[in-house]
Amino acid sequence: MTSILLHIHDDSGMESRLQAACDIARSAPAHIHCVQVTAMPNLMTGEVYGGMSMAPTLMAELHEIDARMRTRMEQRLQREDVSWDWRQVDGDLVNGLLSASGLCDFMVVTLPAGPRREMSDPPHIAADLAMGGRTPVLAVPQDARGMMITGRAMVAWDGSQEASTALRLSVPLLKQAEEVHVVTVEEAGKFPFPATGAPEYLARHGIKTEFHSWPQDGRTVEATLKAAIGAIKPDWMVMGAFGHSRLRELVFGGVTRSMLRDVHIPLLLAH
């Protein structure tokens, strides 16, 4: 049975995360580990203006809010016909989720929406989780109404270690898909990699694929992948995350940042 970590938080992406996790749990089948992190705002973590003296009162209020959220979510889960449990953690949001993810097959969070801010709703954590841990991250669009895990899947393949990791770890979910399309981008001047390695690997796991070598035609890699998404119309996608350093990605852009920002299908990311 697959183990799913579901990020529990009262934000605008909660419903889409819940429905995606439940759809996978019923299809795979899978067990859902609900993880709720009570995180103190950064403003209160220092001594400035007596922040620490207010911390116990604030944490008590946050625990009350989270307890009400837990009651609502448990009532929902009892109606969803899925296997689940609950874990509450105090501390930093990203570190709290990573600490609970060690024995999970992947984490369900929300794709970032809009520019990154301190109090973004939903929080921008998909990239940090993908980089910070060894558990794949399934980032679901905020407005999604479920997850067609049994539909059409697309795998972005470039022969990198990151893409290989994402491919290996996504096999249990890819087995559920009716169609699997492996897409590689023909990058001019780049040393060729074993483009057929991914289809051959998946075939050994009993997964039939359709292989596409997509011409770049003067476009960036991310623009080429977006063109492939537009043509194939996958229900979800697998890709390696941050093949370059985060600093280089921040300065020069990059495929991962672009896909997280602009693609509106569930993305399974692994680093």
C-alpha positions as CSV (number, residue, x, y, z in Angstrom):
1,M,0.0,0.0,0.0
2,T,1.3,3.5,-1.0
3,S,1.8,6.0,1.8
4,I,0.8,9.6,1.2
5,L,1.7,12.6,3.3
6,L,-1.1,15.2,3.0
7,H,-0.2,18.7,4.1
8,I,-3.1,19.9,6.4
9,H,-3.5,23.7,6.6
10,D,-6.4,26.0,6.4
11,D,-5.6,27.7,3.1
12,S,-7.2,28.1,-0.3
13,G,-5.4,24.9,-1.6
14,M,-6.6,22.5,1.1
15,E,-9.7,21.2,-0.8
16,S,-7.7,20.4,-3.9
17,R,-5.0,18.6,-1.9
18,L,-7.6,16.6,0.0
19,Q,-9.4,15.5,-3.2
20,A,-6.2,14.6,-4.9
21,A,-5.0,12.5,-2.0
22,C,-8.4,10.8,-1.7
23,D,-8.5,10.0,-5.4
24,I,-5.1,8.4,-5.2
25,A,-5.9,6.6,-2.0
26,R,-9.0,5.0,-3.5
27,S,-7.2,4.1,-6.8
28,A,-3.7,2.9,-5.6
29,P,-4.8,1.9,-2.9
30,A,-3.0,4.2,-0.4
31,H,-2.9,5.3,3.2
32,I,-3.1,9.0,3.9
33,H,-0.9,10.5,6.7
34,C,-2.4,13.8,7.6
35,V,0.3,16.1,8.9
36,Q,-0.6,19.4,10.5
37,V,2.2,21.8,11.4
38,T,1.5,24.6,13.9
39,A,4.1,27.1,12.9
40,M,4.8,30.3,14.9
41,P,5.0,33.5,12.6
42,N,8.6,34.7,12.1
43,L,7.6,38.0,13.7
44,M,7.2,36.3,17.1
45,T,10.4,34.2,17.1
46,G,12.7,37.0,18.2
47,E,13.0,39.2,21.2
48,V,12.1,42.3,19.3
49,Y,9.3,44.2,21.0
50,G,8.8,41.4,23.5
51,G,7.9,38.8,20.9
52,M,9.0,35.8,22.9
53,S,6.9,36.9,25.9
54,M,3.8,36.7,23.7
55,A,4.8,33.4,22.2
56,P,3.0,31.0,24.7
57,T,-0.3,32.9,24.3
58,L,0.0,33.0,20.6
59,M,0.8,29.3,20.3
60,A,-2.2,28.4,22.5
61,E,-4.4,30.4,20.1
62,L,-2.8,28.7,17.1
63,H,-3.4,25.3,18.6
64,E,-7.1,26.1,19.2
65,I,-7.4,27.2,15.5
66,D,-5.7,24.0,14.4
67,A,-7.8,21.8,16.7
68,R,-11.0,23.2,15.0
69,M,-9.4,22.5,11.6
70,R,-8.6,19.0,12.7
71,T,-12.2,18.4,13.8
72,R,-13.6,19.5,10.4
73,M,-11.0,17.5,8.4
74,E,-11.6,14.3,10.4
75,Q,-15.3,14.6,9.8
76,R,-14.6,14.9,6.1
77,L,-12.1,12.0,6.0
78,Q,-14.6,9.7,7.7
79,R,-16.9,10.2,4.7
80,E,-14.3,9.7,2.1
81,D,-13.8,5.9,2.5
82,V,-10.0,6.1,2.7
83,S,-7.4,4.8,5.2
84,W,-5.8,7.7,7.2
85,D,-4.2,8.8,10.4
86,W,-3.2,12.2,11.9
87,R,0.0,13.8,13.2
88,Q,0.4,17.3,14.6
89,V,3.8,18.9,14.7
90,D,5.0,22.2,16.2
91,G,7.7,24.2,14.4
92,D,8.8,25.4,11.0
93,L,6.4,24.3,8.2
94,V,8.9,22.9,5.8
95,N,11.1,21.1,8.4
96,G,8.0,19.8,10.1
97,L,6.7,18.2,6.9
98,L,10.1,16.9,6.0
99,S,10.5,15.3,9.4
100,A,7.2,13.4,8.9
101,S,7.9,12.3,5.4
102,G,10.6,9.7,5.9
103,L,8.4,6.7,5.5
104,C,6.0,8.2,3.0
105,D,6.1,7.5,-0.8
106,F,5.2,11.1,-1.7
107,M,3.9,14.4,-0.2
108,V,0.8,16.2,-1.5
109,V,1.1,20.0,-1.4
110,T,-0.2,22.9,-3.5
111,L,1.4,24.5,-6.5
112,P,2.5,28.0,-5.7
113,A,0.2,30.8,-6.9
114,G,1.5,34.3,-7.5
115,P,4.7,35.8,-6.2
116,R,6.4,34.3,-3.1
117,R,5.5,36.2,0.1
118,E,5.9,35.5,3.8
119,M,2.2,34.8,4.3
120,S,1.4,33.4,0.9
121,D,-1.9,31.6,0.6
122,P,-1.3,28.7,-0.1
123,P,2.3,28.7,1.2
124,H,5.1,28.4,-1.3
125,I,6.7,25.2,-0.1
126,A,6.8,22.8,-3.1
127,A,10.3,23.7,-4.2
128,D,11.7,23.8,-0.7
129,L,10.3,20.3,0.1
130,A,11.6,18.9,-3.2
131,M,15.1,20.2,-2.5
132,G,15.1,19.5,1.2
133,G,14.2,15.9,1.4
134,R,14.2,12.6,-0.4
135,T,10.5,12.1,-0.7
136,P,8.8,13.1,-4.0
137,V,6.5,16.1,-3.9
138,L,3.1,16.0,-5.7
139,A,2.2,19.7,-6.2
140,V,-1.5,20.1,-7.1
141,P,-3.0,23.2,-8.7
142,Q,-5.0,25.3,-6.2
143,D,-8.2,25.0,-8.2
144,A,-8.0,21.3,-9.0
145,R,-11.0,19.2,-8.2
146,G,-9.3,15.9,-7.9
147,M,-6.5,13.9,-9.4
148,M,-6.9,11.7,-12.6
149,I,-4.2,9.3,-11.5
150,T,-5.6,6.7,-13.9
151,G,-5.6,9.1,-16.8
152,R,-2.7,10.3,-19.0
153,A,0.7,10.9,-17.5
154,M,3.7,12.7,-19.0
155,V,7.3,12.1,-17.9
156,A,9.9,14.8,-18.7
157,W,13.1,12.9,-19.4
158,D,16.6,14.4,-19.8
159,G,18.8,11.6,-18.5
160,S,19.8,13.5,-15.4
161,Q,20.1,12.2,-11.9
162,E,17.1,14.3,-10.9
163,A,14.9,13.0,-13.7
164,S,16.1,9.4,-13.0
165,T,15.1,9.8,-9.3
166,A,11.7,11.2,-10.2
167,L,11.1,8.3,-12.7
168,R,12.0,5.6,-10.2
169,L,10.0,7.0,-7.4
170,S,6.9,7.6,-9.6
171,V,6.6,3.9,-10.8
172,P,3.8,3.0,-8.4
173,L,1.7,5.9,-9.6
174,L,2.6,5.5,-13.3
175,K,1.4,1.9,-13.1
176,Q,-2.1,3.4,-12.4
177,A,-2.1,5.5,-15.5
178,E,-3.9,4.5,-18.7
179,E,-1.3,6.3,-20.9
180,V,2.3,7.2,-20.1
181,H,4.1,9.6,-22.5
182,V,7.8,10.1,-22.1
183,V,9.0,13.4,-23.5
184,T,12.6,14.4,-24.2
185,V,13.7,17.8,-25.6
186,E,16.1,17.9,-28.5
187,E,18.6,20.4,-27.2
188,A,21.0,21.6,-29.9
189,G,24.7,21.2,-29.1
190,K,24.1,19.2,-25.9
191,F,25.9,15.9,-25.5
192,P,23.4,13.2,-26.3
193,F,22.1,11.0,-23.4
194,P,20.3,7.6,-23.6
195,A,16.9,9.0,-24.6
196,T,15.3,5.6,-24.7
197,G,16.5,4.7,-21.2
198,A,13.3,5.8,-19.5
199,P,10.9,3.9,-21.8
200,E,13.0,0.8,-21.4
201,Y,13.1,1.1,-17.7
202,L,9.4,1.5,-17.4
203,A,8.8,-1.4,-19.8
204,R,10.7,-3.7,-17.3
205,H,8.1,-2.6,-14.7
206,G,5.2,-3.5,-17.1
207,I,4.4,0.1,-18.0
208,K,3.8,0.7,-21.7
209,T,4.9,4.2,-22.9
210,E,4.8,6.4,-25.9
211,F,8.1,8.1,-26.5
212,H,8.4,11.6,-27.9
213,S,11.5,13.5,-29.0
214,W,10.3,17.1,-29.0
215,P,12.2,19.6,-31.3
216,Q,13.3,22.7,-29.5
217,D,13.0,25.0,-32.6
218,G,14.8,27.9,-31.0
219,R,12.7,27.8,-27.8
220,T,13.9,27.4,-24.2
221,V,13.6,23.9,-22.7
222,E,10.7,25.1,-20.5
223,A,8.9,26.6,-23.5
224,T,9.4,23.3,-25.4
225,L,8.0,21.2,-22.5
226,K,5.0,23.6,-22.2
227,A,4.4,23.0,-25.9
228,A,4.5,19.3,-25.4
229,I,2.0,19.6,-22.5
230,G,-0.3,21.6,-24.7
231,A,-0.2,18.9,-27.4
232,I,-0.3,15.8,-25.2
233,K,-2.7,17.3,-22.6
234,P,-1.6,15.1,-19.7
235,D,-3.6,14.8,-16.5
236,W,-0.4,14.9,-14.5
237,M,3.4,15.0,-15.0
238,V,6.6,13.7,-13.6
239,M,9.9,15.7,-13.7
240,G,13.2,16.0,-11.9
241,A,13.5,19.2,-9.8
242,F,16.4,21.7,-9.8
243,G,19.0,20.1,-12.0
244,H,21.1,23.3,-11.4
245,S,21.8,25.0,-8.1
246,R,18.9,26.9,-6.5
247,L,21.1,30.1,-6.8
248,R,21.5,29.6,-10.5
249,E,17.8,28.9,-10.8
250,L,17.0,32.1,-8.9
251,V,19.3,34.3,-11.0
252,F,18.8,32.9,-14.4
253,G,15.4,31.3,-14.1
254,G,15.1,27.6,-14.9
255,V,12.9,24.8,-15.9
256,T,11.7,23.9,-12.4
257,R,10.8,27.5,-11.4
258,S,9.0,28.0,-14.8
259,M,7.0,24.8,-14.5
260,L,6.0,25.5,-10.9
261,R,4.9,29.0,-11.9
262,D,3.1,28.4,-15.2
263,V,1.9,24.8,-15.5
264,H,-1.6,24.1,-14.2
265,I,-1.5,20.3,-13.9
266,P,-0.3,18.2,-10.9
267,L,3.5,17.9,-10.9
268,L,5.4,15.1,-9.3
269,L,8.8,16.5,-8.4
270,A,11.9,14.8,-7.1
271,H,15.5,16.0,-6.7
